[in-house]
Amino acid sequence: MDKKQICSKFAREICTILQIEMPAIRFVSIDRLRTDTQIAALTPDGVLIRNDIGVTPELFFAIAHELRHVYQLENDRSLHDYHTSDQLDIDEYNAQPLEVDANAFAAVVMAEFFGISPQFLNMPERIRQLVCVRKRQIQKKLKDG
């Protein structure tokens, strides 16, 4: 299987868990993303994934994170107060409820699928705590069905 097939298969599995339709998955050059450190992004055209990234845990985390944003939008989570990463500093951006939720969901996926527990060491302790609390809530909800 090549990278596109692997990513599509993984995305289908995540969409099944989230009970959402799978958006288009498009592999694009880095100039289509907001920053040079971004791996994936949700756009009206679907989930964009950097085509120069290998099959890594970070790639799977990014896909799960972006698919959680699809879920949020389909379940009427408000974007009223949401700001993109170029509008806030990185800590303010990561502290937003939609980002906390997407990071927590992706962390649950990484633990369940790969036995990897992201530590979020690049984030301040207060944001790590928010993600940790939300991760436990998501785990309980998924376990309870």
C-alpha positions as CSV (number, residue, x, y, z in Angstrom):
1,M,0.0,0.0,0.0
2,D,1.3,3.5,-0.8
3,K,1.0,6.5,1.5
4,K,-2.3,7.7,-0.1
5,Q,-3.9,4.3,0.3
6,I,-2.7,4.0,3.9
7,C,-4.0,7.5,4.8
8,S,-7.3,6.9,3.1
9,K,-7.8,3.6,4.9
10,F,-6.9,5.2,8.3
11,A,-9.2,8.2,7.6
12,R,-12.1,5.8,6.7
13,E,-11.6,4.0,10.1
14,I,-11.6,7.3,12.0
15,C,-14.7,8.5,10.1
16,T,-16.5,5.3,11.1
17,I,-15.7,6.0,14.7
18,L,-16.9,9.6,14.4
19,Q,-19.9,8.5,12.4
20,I,-19.2,11.1,9.7
21,E,-18.9,11.0,5.9
22,M,-15.3,10.8,4.8
23,P,-14.2,14.2,3.3
24,A,-11.9,14.3,0.3
25,I,-8.2,13.6,1.2
26,R,-5.9,15.6,-0.9
27,F,-2.1,15.6,-1.0
28,V,-0.7,19.0,-1.6
29,S,2.6,21.0,-1.6
30,I,3.5,22.8,1.6
31,D,2.7,26.2,0.1
32,R,-1.0,25.2,0.2
33,L,-0.9,25.1,4.1
34,R,-0.9,28.0,6.5
35,T,2.6,27.3,8.0
36,D,5.6,25.3,7.1
37,T,5.2,23.1,10.2
38,Q,1.6,22.2,9.5
39,I,1.1,18.6,8.4
40,A,-2.7,18.7,7.5
41,A,-5.5,21.2,7.4
42,L,-9.3,21.1,7.0
43,T,-10.5,23.3,4.1
44,P,-13.7,23.5,2.1
45,D,-12.0,21.2,-0.4
46,G,-11.4,18.5,2.2
47,V,-8.5,17.5,4.3
48,L,-5.2,18.7,2.8
49,I,-2.1,16.7,3.7
50,R,1.5,17.7,2.9
51,N,2.8,15.5,0.1
52,D,6.4,15.6,1.4
53,I,5.6,14.0,4.8
54,G,6.3,10.3,5.3
55,V,4.1,7.8,7.0
56,T,4.7,8.7,10.6
57,P,2.8,8.9,13.9
58,E,2.6,12.7,13.4
59,L,0.8,12.1,10.1
60,F,-1.8,9.9,11.7
61,F,-2.2,12.3,14.6
62,A,-2.8,15.2,12.1
63,I,-5.4,13.2,10.1
64,A,-7.3,12.2,13.3
65,H,-7.1,15.9,14.5
66,E,-8.5,17.3,11.2
67,L,-11.2,14.7,11.0
68,R,-12.3,15.6,14.5
69,H,-12.8,19.2,13.2
70,V,-15.1,17.7,10.5
71,Y,-17.0,16.0,13.3
72,Q,-17.2,19.3,15.3
73,L,-18.6,21.1,12.3
74,E,-21.2,18.4,11.5
75,N,-22.3,18.4,15.1
76,D,-22.9,22.2,15.3
77,R,-19.9,23.2,17.3
78,S,-19.7,26.9,17.0
79,L,-16.9,28.5,15.1
80,H,-18.0,31.9,16.3
81,D,-15.1,32.4,18.6
82,Y,-12.6,30.2,16.7
83,H,-9.4,31.8,15.4
84,T,-6.9,30.4,12.9
85,S,-3.3,29.8,13.9
86,D,-2.2,33.0,12.1
87,Q,-4.6,35.1,14.2
88,L,-3.3,34.1,17.7
89,D,-0.1,33.1,19.3
90,I,0.4,29.4,19.5
91,D,-0.6,29.0,23.1
92,E,-3.9,31.0,22.7
93,Y,-4.6,29.0,19.5
94,N,-4.1,25.6,21.3
95,A,-6.2,26.7,24.3
96,Q,-9.3,27.1,22.1
97,P,-12.0,24.5,23.0
98,L,-12.1,23.2,19.4
99,E,-8.3,22.7,19.4
100,V,-8.3,21.1,22.8
101,D,-11.0,18.7,21.7
102,A,-9.3,17.8,18.4
103,N,-5.9,17.3,20.1
104,A,-7.6,15.1,22.8
105,F,-9.4,13.0,20.2
106,A,-6.2,12.5,18.2
107,A,-4.4,11.5,21.4
108,V,-7.1,8.9,22.1
109,V,-6.8,7.6,18.5
110,M,-3.0,7.3,18.8
111,A,-3.3,5.4,22.1
112,E,-5.9,3.0,20.8
113,F,-4.5,2.4,17.3
114,F,-0.7,2.6,18.0
115,G,-0.2,2.4,21.8
116,I,1.4,5.9,21.6
117,S,0.5,8.5,24.2
118,P,1.3,12.0,22.9
119,Q,2.8,14.2,25.7
120,F,2.2,17.7,24.1
121,L,5.5,18.8,25.6
122,N,5.5,21.9,23.3
123,M,2.4,23.2,25.2
124,P,2.2,24.9,28.5
125,E,1.1,22.8,31.5
126,R,-2.4,24.5,31.6
127,I,-3.1,23.5,28.0
128,R,-1.8,19.9,28.6
129,Q,-4.2,19.6,31.5
130,L,-7.1,20.8,29.4
131,V,-6.2,18.2,26.7
132,C,-5.8,15.5,29.4
133,V,-9.2,16.2,30.9
134,R,-10.9,16.2,27.5
135,K,-9.1,13.0,26.5
136,R,-10.5,11.2,29.5
137,Q,-14.0,12.5,28.6
138,I,-13.7,11.2,25.0
139,Q,-12.3,7.9,26.2
140,K,-15.3,7.4,28.5
141,K,-17.8,8.4,25.8
142,L,-16.3,6.0,23.3
143,K,-16.2,3.2,25.9
144,D,-19.8,3.8,26.9
145,G,-20.8,3.8,23.2
